[in-house]
């Protein structure tokens, strides 16, 4: 795939600057081109290519944890298997870029160091560094659209365990997977049990001497065929791809809504079904409760998809072991657990998550004063109190990320067009005096969703208020109806 692009000059100005050419940024560019055709725009991308997460992660088996009918775009039919590899997703995104002539807008090797909003000039000035040449430059824009994701790409999260410096083997984090890592015939220990571990382990199992999943606590896994009977039937009937795509999206979203509601109202029923599915692969004699019954309720953390039950098949066939215990210390040859057991390994993979970040770790100011992002209050999970002309994409945690990215794109385009109709240049979410003392809550309340990365990074995130529009529901089934009819003249939006 070609990723050549022309770098901007130091004086370049665009109406809208999109930060990040991942799934959110490419979708934002498509929407801008379709619904705000008079707006000039550019996408800045730190990497040498598009794709975001799917370009960053190169570990064995890398694949989606959401179905591509909903993780894919609403405007571009998905015709492959429900769970897709990174290469399949990148091919799909490349088609979107080429079919819509978006590549000319992307500035690869460009990373934002910081930015300042000037009330006098009513624009953002971004300090940008070329990651390939080291050159520094500035780009100005009227509206800043942050699509850089929510975790730090440069490094994953690895806890500091005692004795790590003694270990004589190789320690690898999935986020920075070495291209030349040879694990054939090796003993591999994977620390962690989330979607990344569930992907890596079956992909490596056939080449390793043996592979072990070491987990501090279990994760809910949902084994499912990597095919869909309805999708196959629609293809056999030669239903147009656009229709099939929309039908599948609606079916999957409806099924997801049922599961989410059951998880809230009858969690034990959902738990029983998930454990029964694992038992169907592993048999009655396997200790399901120890290794696959988490301490949390379903969907207070993500339920990891296991396509075609591949992780469970690896365990059943003796290629994979599961150990549930806490690490006491690393040793020269592996790790010693609190139970006293020592697990020896030639390679240890720390599938232990990532580091949350905010606004791409860029330092932002308004008229020279630092932006305290964590002290702001979110406007519908899209914009932020006191920060003018900025939107940010934070996708769904229980539904595919892209479903919210699409809703946000529609909202931002509506807002930009509304500003043109009003003849204004600035929109700042502003808390009314009567709401200054309203109760503030975390952006993602821990009782609703509490994976480790969110707990560790909560202090970086904005707050949400006690009522609309100062809340972030993270609920697609509410927002799909609310977002298209948001009153753009509501008093919380201050236009200038």
C-alpha positions as CSV (number, residue, x, y, z in Angstrom):
1,X,0.0,0.0,0.0
2,X,1.3,3.4,-0.9
3,X,1.7,5.9,1.9
4,X,3.5,8.7,0.1
5,X,2.2,12.1,1.0
6,X,3.4,15.7,0.6
7,X,4.3,17.4,3.9
8,X,2.7,20.8,4.7
9,X,4.6,24.0,4.8
10,X,5.1,25.9,8.0
11,X,2.3,28.3,7.0
12,X,-0.3,25.8,6.0
13,X,-3.8,26.5,7.3
14,X,-6.8,24.2,7.0
15,X,-10.4,24.6,8.2
16,X,-10.3,21.3,10.0
17,X,-7.3,19.4,11.2
18,X,-7.8,15.7,12.0
19,X,-5.2,14.1,14.3
20,X,-4.8,10.4,13.6
21,X,-5.3,8.3,10.5
22,X,-6.7,5.2,12.3
23,X,-10.3,3.9,12.0
24,X,-11.7,7.2,13.6
25,X,-9.6,9.6,11.6
26,X,-10.2,8.0,8.2
27,X,-14.0,7.9,9.0
28,X,-13.9,11.6,10.1
29,X,-12.2,12.5,6.8
30,X,-14.8,10.6,4.8
31,X,-17.6,12.5,6.6
32,X,-16.0,15.9,6.2
33,X,-15.6,15.3,2.5
34,X,-19.2,14.1,2.1
35,X,-21.1,16.6,4.3
36,X,-18.8,19.6,4.5
37,X,-17.4,19.7,1.0
38,X,-16.3,23.3,1.1
39,X,-14.1,22.7,4.2
40,X,-10.3,22.2,3.7
41,X,-8.8,19.6,5.9
42,X,-5.8,17.5,6.6
43,X,-5.0,14.4,8.7
44,X,-1.8,14.2,10.7
45,X,-0.4,10.7,11.4
46,X,2.6,9.9,13.4
47,X,3.3,6.6,11.7
48,X,4.5,6.1,8.2
49,X,1.1,4.5,7.3
50,X,-2.6,4.6,8.2
51,X,-4.4,2.2,10.4
52,X,-3.6,3.2,14.0
53,X,-4.0,0.1,16.2
54,X,-3.9,-2.2,13.2
55,X,-0.6,-0.8,12.0
56,X,0.9,-0.6,15.5
57,X,0.3,-4.1,16.6
58,X,2.1,-6.9,14.7
59,X,2.0,-9.7,17.2
60,X,1.0,-13.2,16.0
61,X,-2.7,-13.6,15.1
62,X,-3.6,-9.9,15.5
63,X,-7.3,-9.6,14.8
64,X,-10.3,-7.6,15.8
65,X,-12.2,-8.3,19.0
66,X,-15.4,-6.9,17.5
67,X,-17.3,-8.0,14.4
68,X,-16.5,-6.1,11.3
69,X,-20.1,-5.4,10.4
70,X,-20.2,-2.9,13.2
71,X,-16.5,-2.2,13.5
72,X,-16.4,-1.4,9.8
73,X,-17.9,1.8,8.5
74,X,-21.6,2.3,7.9
75,X,-20.8,3.6,4.4
76,X,-18.5,0.8,3.3
77,X,-19.9,-2.8,3.2
78,X,-17.9,-5.5,4.9
79,X,-17.8,-8.8,2.9
80,X,-15.3,-10.9,4.9
81,X,-15.5,-13.0,8.0
82,X,-17.0,-11.3,11.2
83,X,-13.7,-11.4,13.1
84,X,-11.0,-10.1,10.8
85,X,-7.2,-10.1,10.9
86,X,-5.2,-6.8,11.0
87,X,-4.2,-7.3,7.3
88,X,-7.9,-7.7,6.3
89,X,-8.8,-4.5,8.2
90,X,-5.9,-2.5,6.7
91,X,-7.0,-3.7,3.2
92,X,-10.5,-2.5,3.9
93,X,-9.3,0.9,5.2
94,X,-7.0,1.2,2.2
95,X,-10.0,0.7,-0.1
96,X,-11.9,3.4,1.8
97,X,-8.9,5.8,1.4
98,X,-8.5,5.1,-2.3
99,X,-12.2,5.0,-3.2
100,X,-12.7,8.4,-1.6
101,X,-9.4,10.0,-2.7
102,X,-8.4,10.6,0.9
103,X,-4.7,9.8,0.7
104,X,-3.9,13.3,-0.6
105,X,-5.1,14.8,2.7
106,X,-2.9,12.6,5.0
107,X,0.4,13.9,6.3
108,X,2.4,10.8,7.4
109,X,5.3,11.1,9.9
110,X,3.7,14.1,11.5
111,X,3.2,14.2,15.2
112,X,1.7,17.0,17.3
113,X,3.9,18.2,20.1
114,X,1.5,20.9,21.4
115,X,-0.9,23.5,20.3
116,X,-2.4,26.9,21.3
117,X,-5.8,28.4,20.7
118,X,-5.8,32.1,20.0
119,X,-9.0,33.9,20.9
120,X,-7.7,36.9,18.9
121,X,-7.2,34.9,15.6
122,X,-9.9,32.3,16.4
123,X,-7.7,29.4,15.4
124,X,-5.5,26.7,16.7
125,X,-1.7,26.8,16.0
126,X,-0.2,23.3,16.3
127,X,3.5,22.6,16.8
128,X,4.3,19.6,14.7
129,X,7.4,17.4,14.4
130,X,8.3,15.3,11.4
131,X,9.2,11.9,12.8
132,X,11.2,11.0,9.7
133,X,13.3,14.1,9.3
134,X,13.1,15.8,12.7
135,X,11.9,18.9,11.1
136,X,9.6,21.1,13.2
137,X,6.7,23.2,11.7
138,X,3.4,24.8,12.5
139,X,0.0,24.2,11.1
140,X,-3.1,26.3,11.9
141,X,-6.7,25.3,11.8
142,X,-10.1,26.6,12.6
143,X,-11.3,23.4,14.2
144,X,-9.3,20.6,15.8
145,X,-10.6,17.0,15.6
146,X,-8.7,14.6,17.8
147,X,-8.9,11.0,16.5
148,X,-5.6,9.8,18.0
149,X,-7.1,7.0,20.1
150,X,-6.9,6.6,23.9
151,X,-3.7,4.8,24.6
152,X,0.0,5.6,24.2
153,X,1.3,3.8,21.1
154,X,5.0,4.2,21.9
155,X,4.9,1.8,24.9
156,X,2.5,-0.7,26.5
157,X,1.9,-1.2,30.2
158,X,4.1,-3.7,32.0
159,X,4.0,-3.9,35.8
160,X,7.3,-3.8,37.7
161,X,7.6,-7.3,39.2
162,X,10.4,-8.2,41.6
163,X,13.4,-9.9,40.0
164,X,12.7,-8.9,36.4
165,X,16.4,-7.9,36.0
166,X,17.4,-11.5,36.9
167,X,15.5,-13.1,34.2
168,X,17.8,-14.5,31.5
169,X,15.2,-15.0,28.7
170,X,13.5,-12.4,26.6
171,X,10.6,-10.2,27.8
172,X,8.2,-8.9,25.0
173,X,5.2,-6.7,25.1
174,X,2.6,-7.3,22.3
175,X,2.5,-3.6,21.5
176,X,6.1,-3.5,20.5
177,X,6.5,-7.0,19.0
178,X,10.0,-7.6,17.6
179,X,10.0,-8.4,13.9
180,X,12.7,-11.1,14.3
181,X,11.3,-12.9,17.4
182,X,11.8,-16.6,16.9
183,X,9.6,-18.6,19.2
184,X,9.7,-21.9,17.4
185,X,10.5,-24.8,19.7
186,X,10.6,-22.4,22.7
187,X,8.7,-22.4,26.0
188,X,6.6,-19.3,26.1
189,X,4.8,-17.8,29.1
190,X,2.1,-15.2,28.4
191,X,1.1,-13.1,31.4
192,X,-2.4,-11.8,31.0
193,X,-5.8,-13.2,29.9
194,X,-7.5,-10.5,27.9
195,X,-8.3,-10.3,24.2
196,X,-4.6,-9.9,23.3
197,X,-3.5,-13.0,25.2
198,X,-6.5,-15.0,23.8
199,X,-5.3,-14.0,20.3
200,X,-1.5,-14.6,20.7
201,X,-1.7,-17.9,22.4
202,X,-3.5,-20.0,19.8
203,X,-1.5,-18.3,17.0
204,X,1.8,-19.3,18.6
205,X,0.8,-22.7,20.0
206,X,1.6,-24.8,17.0
207,X,5.2,-23.5,16.8
208,X,6.1,-23.3,20.4
209,X,7.4,-26.2,22.4
210,X,4.6,-25.3,24.9
211,X,2.8,-22.1,25.8
212,X,1.2,-21.1,29.2
213,X,-1.3,-18.4,30.0
214,X,-0.7,-17.1,33.4
215,X,-3.5,-15.0,34.8
216,X,-4.0,-13.2,38.1
217,X,-7.7,-13.5,37.6
218,X,-9.9,-14.9,34.8
219,X,-11.6,-13.2,31.9
220,X,-15.0,-13.9,30.3
221,X,-14.5,-15.6,26.9
222,X,-17.2,-16.0,24.3
223,X,-16.4,-18.7,21.7
224,X,-18.3,-18.2,18.4
225,X,-17.9,-19.4,14.8
226,X,-16.0,-17.0,12.6
227,X,-18.9,-17.0,10.2
228,X,-22.6,-16.0,10.3
229,X,-25.4,-18.1,8.9
230,X,-27.5,-15.1,8.0
231,X,-24.6,-13.4,6.2
232,X,-24.0,-16.5,4.2
233,X,-27.7,-16.8,3.3
234,X,-27.8,-13.2,2.2
235,X,-24.8,-13.8,-0.1
236,X,-26.4,-17.0,-1.5
237,X,-29.5,-15.0,-2.3
238,X,-27.3,-12.4,-4.1
239,X,-28.6,-9.6,-1.9
240,X,-26.6,-6.4,-2.6
241,X,-23.6,-5.9,-0.3
242,X,-24.9,-2.6,0.9
243,X,-28.2,-4.2,2.0
244,X,-26.5,-7.2,3.6
245,X,-24.1,-5.0,5.5
246,X,-27.0,-3.0,7.0
247,X,-29.0,-6.1,7.8
248,X,-26.0,-7.7,9.6
249,X,-25.3,-4.5,11.5
250,X,-28.8,-4.3,12.8
251,X,-28.9,-8.0,13.7
252,X,-25.6,-7.8,15.6
253,X,-26.6,-4.6,17.4
254,X,-29.9,-6.0,18.4
255,X,-28.2,-9.2,19.7
256,X,-25.7,-7.1,21.5
257,X,-28.4,-5.0,23.1
258,X,-30.1,-8.1,24.4
259,X,-26.9,-9.5,25.9
260,X,-26.0,-6.1,27.5
261,X,-29.5,-5.9,29.1
262,X,-29.4,-9.5,30.3
263,X,-25.9,-8.8,31.8
264,X,-27.4,-6.0,33.8
265,X,-30.7,-7.6,34.8
266,X,-29.7,-11.3,35.0
267,X,-25.9,-11.5,35.2
268,X,-25.9,-15.1,36.6
269,X,-27.8,-16.3,33.5
270,X,-25.1,-14.8,31.3
271,X,-22.3,-16.2,33.4
272,X,-23.9,-19.7,33.3
273,X,-24.1,-19.5,29.5
274,X,-20.5,-18.3,29.1
275,X,-19.1,-21.0,31.4
276,X,-21.2,-23.6,29.7
277,X,-19.7,-22.6,26.4
278,X,-16.2,-23.1,27.9
279,X,-17.2,-26.4,29.4
280,X,-18.5,-27.6,26.0
281,X,-14.9,-27.4,24.7
282,X,-12.9,-28.4,27.8
283,X,-15.2,-31.0,29.4
284,X,-16.7,-31.5,32.8
285,X,-13.4,-32.4,34.5
286,X,-11.7,-29.1,33.7
287,X,-11.6,-26.6,36.6
288,X,-13.8,-24.0,34.9
289,X,-14.6,-22.1,38.1
290,X,-10.9,-21.5,38.9
291,X,-9.7,-20.5,35.4
292,X,-12.8,-19.0,33.6
293,X,-15.1,-17.5,36.3
294,X,-14.0,-13.9,36.8
295,X,-14.7,-11.9,40.0
296,X,-16.5,-9.2,38.0
297,X,-19.9,-9.2,36.3
298,X,-20.2,-9.6,32.6
299,X,-19.6,-6.4,30.6
300,X,-18.2,-4.4,33.5
301,X,-15.1,-5.4,31.4
302,X,-15.1,-6.5,27.8
303,X,-16.1,-10.1,27.0
304,X,-13.3,-11.4,24.8
305,X,-14.3,-13.2,21.6
306,X,-12.7,-16.5,20.8
307,X,-13.3,-17.2,17.1
308,X,-14.0,-20.9,16.5
309,X,-13.0,-21.6,20.1
310,X,-9.3,-21.6,19.1
311,X,-8.0,-20.9,22.6
312,X,-10.1,-23.6,24.2
313,X,-9.1,-26.1,21.5
314,X,-5.4,-25.4,22.2
315,X,-6.1,-26.1,25.9
316,X,-8.0,-29.2,25.2
317,X,-5.3,-30.6,22.9
318,X,-2.6,-30.0,25.5
319,X,-0.7,-27.3,23.6
320,X,-1.8,-24.6,26.1
321,X,-1.8,-24.5,29.9
322,X,-3.8,-22.1,32.0
323,X,-2.4,-21.1,35.4
324,X,-4.3,-18.8,37.8
325,X,-2.0,-17.4,40.4
326,X,-0.1,-14.3,41.5
327,X,3.6,-13.7,40.6
328,X,5.9,-13.7,43.6
329,X,9.1,-12.9,41.7
330,X,10.9,-13.4,38.4
331,X,13.7,-15.9,38.5
332,X,16.7,-16.6,36.2
333,X,14.5,-19.1,34.2
334,X,11.0,-17.8,34.6
335,X,8.6,-16.8,37.4
336,X,7.9,-18.1,40.8
337,X,4.3,-17.9,41.9
338,X,2.9,-17.2,45.3
339,X,1.8,-20.8,45.5
340,X,5.5,-21.7,45.2
341,X,5.3,-23.2,41.7
342,X,7.9,-22.0,39.3
343,X,7.1,-21.6,35.6
344,X,10.1,-21.8,33.3
345,X,10.1,-20.0,30.0
346,X,12.5,-19.0,27.2
347,X,10.2,-16.0,26.3
348,X,7.8,-14.1,28.5
349,X,5.1,-12.1,26.8
350,X,3.5,-9.4,29.0
351,X,0.0,-9.1,27.6
352,X,-0.8,-6.7,30.5
353,X,-2.5,-3.9,28.7
354,X,-1.7,-0.4,27.7
355,X,-1.3,3.1,29.1
356,X,-4.2,5.5,28.7
357,X,-3.4,8.9,27.4
358,X,-5.2,12.1,26.7
359,X,-5.2,14.3,23.5
360,X,-2.3,12.2,22.1
361,X,0.0,13.4,25.0
362,X,0.2,16.8,23.3
363,X,0.6,19.9,25.5
364,X,-2.3,22.2,24.8
365,X,-2.9,25.8,25.8
366,X,-5.6,28.5,25.4
367,X,-4.2,32.0,24.9
368,X,-1.0,30.7,26.4
369,X,-2.6,29.2,29.5
370,X,-2.3,25.4,30.0
371,X,-5.4,23.3,29.2
372,X,-6.3,21.2,32.2
373,X,-8.1,18.5,30.3
374,X,-8.8,16.4,33.4
375,X,-10.6,19.4,35.1
376,X,-12.9,19.9,32.1
377,X,-16.4,18.5,31.9
378,X,-17.3,16.5,28.8
379,X,-20.1,17.8,26.5
380,X,-21.8,14.5,25.4
381,X,-18.5,12.7,25.4
382,X,-17.4,14.7,22.4
383,X,-16.4,18.3,23.3
384,X,-15.1,19.8,26.6
385,X,-16.1,22.7,28.8
386,X,-14.0,25.8,28.2
387,X,-12.1,24.3,25.2
388,X,-13.2,26.0,21.9
389,X,-13.4,24.3,18.5
390,X,-12.2,20.9,19.6
391,X,-13.9,17.5,19.3
392,X,-12.4,14.2,20.4
393,X,-13.4,10.6,19.5
394,X,-13.8,8.1,22.3
395,X,-15.6,5.1,21.1
396,X,-17.9,2.6,22.7
397,X,-16.6,0.1,25.3
398,X,-19.3,-2.5,24.9
399,X,-20.3,-1.8,21.3
400,X,-17.8,-1.5,18.4
401,X,-15.7,1.7,18.6
402,X,-16.6,2.7,15.1
403,X,-20.3,3.0,15.9
404,X,-19.6,6.0,18.1
405,X,-17.0,7.4,15.8
406,X,-19.6,7.5,13.1
407,X,-22.1,9.2,15.3
408,X,-19.5,11.8,16.4
409,X,-18.6,12.4,12.7
410,X,-22.2,13.1,11.9
411,X,-22.5,15.5,14.9
412,X,-19.2,17.4,14.1
413,X,-20.2,17.9,10.5
414,X,-23.7,19.1,11.5
415,X,-22.0,21.5,14.0
416,X,-19.6,22.9,11.4
417,X,-22.4,23.5,9.0
418,X,-24.5,25.1,11.7
419,X,-21.7,27.5,12.6
420,X,-21.5,28.5,8.9
421,X,-25.2,29.2,8.9
422,X,-24.9,31.3,12.0
423,X,-21.9,33.1,10.5
424,X,-19.7,32.3,13.6
425,X,-16.2,31.0,13.9
426,X,-16.1,29.7,17.5
427,X,-18.1,27.1,19.5
428,X,-17.2,26.6,23.2
429,X,-19.1,24.2,25.5
430,X,-19.8,26.4,28.5
431,X,-21.3,25.4,31.9
432,X,-24.1,27.7,33.0
433,X,-23.7,29.4,36.4
434,X,-26.6,27.3,37.8
435,X,-24.6,24.1,37.0
436,X,-21.2,25.2,38.3
437,X,-21.7,23.2,41.5
438,X,-23.3,20.1,40.0
439,X,-21.9,16.8,41.1
440,X,-19.0,15.6,38.9
441,X,-18.3,11.9,38.2
442,X,-15.5,10.1,36.3
443,X,-15.6,10.0,32.6
444,X,-16.1,6.2,32.8
445,X,-17.6,5.4,36.2
446,X,-15.8,2.3,37.7
447,X,-19.1,0.7,38.7
448,X,-20.0,0.6,35.0
449,X,-16.6,-0.3,33.4
450,X,-13.4,-1.0,35.2
451,X,-10.6,-2.6,33.2
452,X,-7.1,-2.0,34.6
453,X,-6.1,0.6,32.0
454,X,-9.1,2.7,32.9
455,X,-8.5,2.5,36.6
456,X,-4.8,3.5,36.1
457,X,-5.5,6.4,33.8
458,X,-8.7,7.8,35.2
459,X,-6.9,10.9,36.5
460,X,-6.1,11.9,32.9
461,X,-9.6,12.0,31.7
462,X,-12.2,14.8,31.9
463,X,-15.2,14.6,34.2
464,X,-18.9,14.2,33.5
465,X,-21.7,16.0,35.1
466,X,-25.0,15.1,36.7
467,X,-27.2,15.6,33.7
468,X,-27.3,16.2,29.9
469,X,-25.5,17.5,28.0
470,X,-22.6,17.1,30.5
471,X,-22.7,13.3,30.5
472,X,-21.0,10.5,28.5
473,X,-23.4,7.7,28.4
474,X,-21.2,5.3,26.4
475,X,-24.5,3.7,25.3
476,X,-25.0,3.3,21.6
477,X,-28.7,2.4,22.0
478,X,-29.4,5.8,23.6
479,X,-27.0,7.8,21.5
480,X,-28.1,6.5,18.1
481,X,-31.5,8.3,18.8
482,X,-30.2,11.3,20.7
483,X,-27.2,12.4,18.6
484,X,-29.0,13.1,15.3
485,X,-31.4,15.4,17.0
486,X,-29.1,17.3,19.4
487,X,-30.2,20.9,19.6
488,X,-27.3,22.8,18.2
489,X,-28.8,26.0,19.7
490,X,-28.9,24.8,23.2
491,X,-27.5,27.3,25.7
492,X,-24.5,25.1,26.6
493,X,-22.9,25.8,23.2
494,X,-21.5,29.3,23.2
495,X,-21.0,30.7,19.7
496,X,-18.8,33.7,18.8
